[in-house]
Amino acid sequence: MFIFLYFYIFIFLYFYIFIFYIFIFFIFFIFLYFIFLYFLYFYIYIFIFLYVDIKKQMPFVNSAQRRACMYKEQNDLRKGGPVKWDCVKFGKILYAGRLRKIYIGPRGAKYINVRGRKVYVYGTY
């Protein structure tokens, strides 16, 4: 009789340990799932933010060209060198014999940088 009780105790112990490990296993995978969702939503948010910004700056270019330009500009920024790919298409103006980039100020005013000073540009460019 004591032998049967001995086996029953071990059976229950193994059963509870098995349930405990399954519980930890599921909690671990739920944790991984939430981390995956966090990064997924973060990258979706960043991509939409960049895409909307570049779409506003490049209205006349299709989405494949826009994505390619964004990729090349990001590569230039990662290398730390000068940005050779400017994604502001049609956003340049000839001023004093040089092609200058048009910047958009905080209130939507357009200006170019001439020797460190802002020169405001009027009209549609």
N, C-alpha and C positions, 0 to 999 in steps of 0.2 A: 504494500500500500504506500509506504514511504517512497518507494522507487517511482511509482506513478506520479506522486505529488512533485517529486524532484523533476521529472520530465515536464510536467505541466508548467512548473515555474520557469523552466528554460524556454519552453514554447512561448509563453506569454512575454518573457523578456525579449526574445528574438522578434516577436510580432511588434512589440512597442518600439524597439530600436529600428525595425524596418519602416514603420509608419513615421517615426521621427526623421529618418533620412529622406524619405519621400517628401515630407513637409519642407525640410531644408532645401531639397532639390527644387521644388516648385517655387519657393520664395526666391531662390537664387535666379531662376529663369524669369520670374516676374520682375525682379530688379534689373536684369539685363534688358528685358523688353522695354522698361521705362527709360533706361539710359539710351537705348536705340531710338525711341520716339523723341526724346529730348534733342538728340543730335540731328535727327531727321527734320524735325520742325525748325530747329535753328538754321540748318543749311537751306531749307526751303524759304525761310524768312529772309536770309541774307541774299539768296538768289533773286527773290522777287524784288527786294529793295534795290539791288544793283540793276536788275533788268528794267524796272520802271524808271530809274534815274537815267539810264543810258537810252532808253526808248524816248524819253523826253528830250535828250540832247541830240539823238540821231533820228529824226523823224522820217527821213527819206530813204533809209536803208532797211533791207529786209532782216529778219531775225537771225538768219544764219550768219550773215556778215557782222551783225551786231555782237553775236556770241563769240565769233572768231576774234574780233577786235578786242572784246573784253578779256578773252583768254590771253592774247598777246600782251595787252597792257598789264595784266596781273603778273605775267612772267617777267616783264621789265621791272615792275615794282619789287618783286621778290628778289631779283638779282641785286637790287640796290643802285643800279646805274641810272642813266637818264632814260626817261620814258620815250621810246622811239615811236610807239603806236599811240596816237592821240585819238580817242574814240569820239571826240566831238566833231562829227562830220559836218561840213559846211559851216564850221564855227570859227573860221579864220577870216581876217580882213587885211588888205594891203594898206599899210600906213607907213609913210616916210620910206618907201622903197622896200619894206620888209613885210613878210607875211606874219601877222600877229594873231595870237589866239584870243578869242573873245571869251571873257569870263562873265558869269552871271552873279550879280551881287545878291545880298540877302533879301532885298525887296524886289528883285526881278530886273533891276537895271543892268544893262550890258556895258562892259567896259573892257579896255585893253590895258596892258601894262607897258608903259613907256618909261624906261629908266627908273623903275621903282615907283612910279606914280600912276594913279588911275586916270585914264582918259576915257570919258564916257562916250559911247557910240549910240547914235540915234538912227532909227530906221529898222528895217527887218533884215536880218542876216541869218 
